[in-house]
């Protein structure tokens, strides 16, 4: 053991090998599990599902579904999409109001249309909602609440789908009704037991932790945004109307595809397809929906190929219903472009205020009337050191019209603020 000199801090101890190994594994998992990697994996999985379906069932079902779509069905899809989008935006506005965020209905409808189109056009199926959440949070000045309002709004829709879907799958004839009736009691007891264990652990905890406070805050926001007396009825009504619109779109797709089964027989199949769409393994919503629809229609005796055709028609009708989002994108892009040009024009036409050049004036012997400036005399060292740096700085900055500072005497633009 070597003696340490006085005043020298002790060397930091090296972490044990187990700690270094655990930190390395966590760093590797964090590097392999970013959102971009998860999106690519989900897109690849959706593409693989579509490729397997086309390999097993052929391209005839896909071509048949595209050929059957006509003008009246597209108009009906646009009408259904209008109803579901308006009620979804109303639900979002209600949730935002519960979180003390102002969100008018008209901008909410426009943002929702844009998000629906981005969800349908981009891989992953959720990038439009991510964009909607971030934009709304930035516009309100509270990114956290903006994101949570979108998350709670989407959660309300998923809960409505799960609740209504469970009732339909347990009561209406479907390929999974018998299995669900057998597993439903066990699943219910499992959920109740898990809740009891969590409650017991929280009651025996000595003090409130940081994670516990964050969880209680999130639950309070969810209760205020979804279950309060002011927002609860509106959220329930809007969720029911939106779910009814999705089911009506699926029934319309089945009718366009030539399926003549009863509505009570199609509703459970539609619920299964909608539940599959919530999986993050798709290409713009395509993939699991087609696979589950083909299996469910085959198990119901309607033909797997017919189920694939219905899913394809549903995907096309949903894409057409979201096309007003393109109008919103183009309109806002053009408005932003015009605002940028107007700002640039105003800045270009405003002459910069130049500071008066230093002029030394000489007075006569009486000290009353100034004579003409003495330009013939060379400038002094003091005037060179005082004014030359500021003049060079002004000339350098004059080439950057959006970088002017208020102290330079130039008008402040929105970009400089």
ZIZIKA-V806845 format. One record per residue. SS is DSSP state (A for helix, B for strand, O for the rest). PSI is psi in degrees with one decimal (NA if undefined). Layout:
BEGIN
<<SS | PSI> <SS | PSI>>
END
This chain:
BEGIN
<<O | 120.2> <O | 143.2> <O | 140.8> <O | 134.7> <O | 145.8> <O | 140.4> <O | -6.9> <O | 125.2> <O | 149.4> <O | 146.9> <O | 140.6> <O | 138.4> <O | 139.0> <O | 139.2> <O | 152.1> <O | 159.4> <A | -37.0> <A | -39.4> <A | -40.4> <A | -39.7> <A | -43.7> <A | -40.8> <A | -38.5> <A | -39.3> <A | -42.3> <A | -40.2> <A | -38.7> <A | -42.4> <A | -39.3> <A | -33.8> <A | -30.9> <A | -5.5> <O | 43.9> <O | 166.4> <A | -36.3> <A | -40.0> <A | -40.4> <A | -38.5> <A | -42.1> <A | -39.4> <A | -42.6> <A | -39.9> <A | -42.0> <A | -40.2> <A | -42.1> <A | -40.2> <A | -38.0> <A | -41.0> <A | -45.2> <A | -40.3> <A | -41.0> <A | -42.0> <A | -45.1> <A | -31.3> <A | -40.0> <A | -38.4> <A | -10.5> <O | 171.2> <O | -0.9> <A | -39.2> <A | -38.3> <A | -46.2> <A | -38.8> <A | -39.4> <A | -41.4> <A | -33.9> <A | -27.7> <A | -16.2> <O | 130.2> <O | -179.3> <A | -49.6> <A | -40.0> <A | -35.0> <A | -38.9> <A | -41.3> <A | -39.1> <A | -39.9> <A | -39.9> <A | -44.2> <A | -41.3> <A | -35.8> <A | -44.7> <A | -48.4> <A | -35.5> <A | -42.1> <A | -44.0> <A | -32.8> <A | -42.0> <A | -36.5> <A | -41.9> <A | -40.7> <A | -41.9> <A | -37.6> <A | -44.7> <A | -41.4> <A | -37.8> <A | -36.8> <A | -27.7> <O | 13.6> <O | 44.7> <O | 130.3> <O | 127.8> <O | 100.5> <O | 157.9> <A | -41.9> <A | -49.3> <A | -31.6> <A | -40.1> <A | -44.1> <A | -45.9> <A | -35.6> <A | -40.2> <A | -43.6> <A | -41.3> <A | -39.4> <A | -41.5> <A | -41.7> <A | -36.9> <A | -38.7> <A | -25.8> <A | -23.5> <O | 154.7> <O | 154.3> <O | -36.2> <O | 3.3> <O | 0.5> <A | -29.9> <A | -41.3> <A | -36.5> <A | -44.4> <A | -40.5> <A | -41.3> <A | -45.8> <A | -42.1> <A | -42.7> <A | -40.8> <A | -40.7> <A | -36.3> <A | -29.8> <A | -7.8> <O | 5.5> <O | 92.9> <A | -38.5> <A | -48.1> <A | -35.3> <A | -42.6> <A | -42.0> <A | -31.8> <A | -40.5> <A | -41.6> <A | -43.4> <A | -37.3> <A | -44.0> <A | -34.9> <A | -39.2> <A | -41.3> <A | -40.6> <A | -38.2> <A | -39.9> <A | -40.5> <A | -43.1> <A | -43.9> <A | -51.5> <A | -36.3> <A | -39.6> <A | -41.0> <A | -43.7> <A | -41.7> <A | -25.5> <A | -22.3> <A | -37.9> <O | 152.5> <O | 125.8> <O | 162.9> <O | -18.5> <O | 10.4> <A | -45.4> <A | -41.6> <A | -39.6> <A | -38.0> <A | -30.1> <A | -35.9> <A | -12.7> <A | -45.6> <A | -41.9> <A | -41.0> <A | -39.5> <A | -43.5> <A | -36.2> <A | -41.7> <A | -42.4> <A | -40.1> <A | -41.4> <A | -40.9> <A | -39.6> <A | -40.4> <A | -44.4> <A | -41.5> <A | -41.4> <A | -40.8> <A | -37.9> <A | -34.3> <A | -31.4> <O | -2.9> <O | 135.5> <O | -40.5> <O | 161.7> <O | 128.4> <O | 173.1> <A | -41.1> <A | -37.0> <A | -39.4> <A | -40.3> <A | -38.7> <A | -41.7> <A | -37.5> <A | -41.3> <A | -40.5> <A | -36.4> <A | -40.7> <A | -39.7> <A | -39.8> <A | -39.0> <A | -35.9> <A | -29.5> <A | -35.0> <O | 5.4> <O | 163.8> <O | -27.7> <O | -35.9> <O | -25.1> <A | -52.1> <A | -41.5> <A | -41.0> <A | -40.0> <A | -45.4> <A | -45.9> <A | -39.9> <A | -39.5> <A | -41.2> <A | -41.3> <A | -43.9> <A | -40.0> <A | -36.8> <A | -40.8> <A | -42.7> <A | -38.6> <A | -36.4> <A | -38.9> <A | -41.1> <A | -39.8> <A | -42.3> <A | -39.2> <A | -39.5> <A | -39.3> <A | -36.1> <O | -5.0> <O | 17.9> <O | 120.8> <O | 17.9> <O | 160.0> <O | 157.5> <A | -38.2> <A | -24.2> <A | -26.5> <A | -27.6> <A | -46.6> <A | -37.2> <A | -37.6> <A | -39.6> <A | -42.8> <A | -41.6> <A | -40.4> <A | -38.3> <A | -37.3> <A | -30.4> <A | -23.3> <O | -10.4> <O | 136.6> <O | 44.6> <O | 66.9> <B | 166.8> <B | 92.3> <O | 32.8> <O | -9.5> <B | 140.0> <B | -90.3> <A | -35.4> <A | -46.1> <A | -39.7> <A | -46.1> <A | -38.4> <A | -41.9> <A | -43.3> <A | -45.6> <A | -42.5> <A | -36.9> <A | -41.6> <A | -28.9> <O | -0.7> <O | 13.8> <O | -7.0> <O | 128.4> <A | -38.6> <A | -38.5> <A | -36.7> <A | -39.1> <A | -39.1> <A | -42.9> <A | -42.4> <A | -38.4> <A | -44.7> <A | -41.1> <A | -41.9> <A | -40.9> <A | -42.9> <A | -38.4> <A | -38.6> <A | -42.0> <A | -38.1> <A | -23.5> <O | 0.8> <O | -27.8> <A | -20.5> <A | -28.0> <A | -40.7> <A | -41.8> <A | -43.7> <A | -48.3> <A | -41.7> <A | -44.0> <A | -33.0> <A | -42.9> <A | -39.2> <A | -42.2> <A | -36.6> <A | -42.6> <A | -39.1> <A | -39.8> <A | -41.1> <A | -38.7> <A | -40.8> <A | -41.1> <A | -38.1> <A | -42.8> <A | -41.3> <A | -36.8> <A | -33.7> <A | -10.4> <O | 114.5> <O | 137.2> <O | 138.6> <O | 120.6> <O | 142.4> <O | 144.6> <O | 137.1> <O | 145.7> <O | 124.3> <O | 127.3> <O | 123.6> <O | 139.5> <O | 128.8> <B | 158.5> <O | -174.7> <O | -31.8> <O | -20.8> <O | 16.6> <O | -49.1> <O | 124.4> <B | 142.6> <O | 177.7> <O | 151.7> <O | 141.7> <O | 85.6> <O | -18.9> <O | -26.8> <O | 137.8> <O | 148.1> <O | 148.7> <O | 167.2> <A | -33.0> <A | -43.5> <A | -35.1> <A | -45.9> <A | -25.2> <A | -35.5> <A | -23.7> <A | -44.5> <A | -41.4> <A | -37.4> <A | -40.9> <A | -37.5> <A | -40.2> <A | -40.1> <A | -37.0> <A | -38.1> <A | -16.1> <O | -18.5> <O | -7.4> <O | 89.3> <A | -22.2> <A | 8.9> <A | 18.7> <O | 144.8> <O | 150.1> <A | -31.2> <A | -14.4> <A | -1.7> <O | 10.3> <O | 153.3> <O | 141.6> <O | 128.0> <O | 163.3> <O | -32.9> <O | -36.4> <O | -27.6> <O | NA>>
END
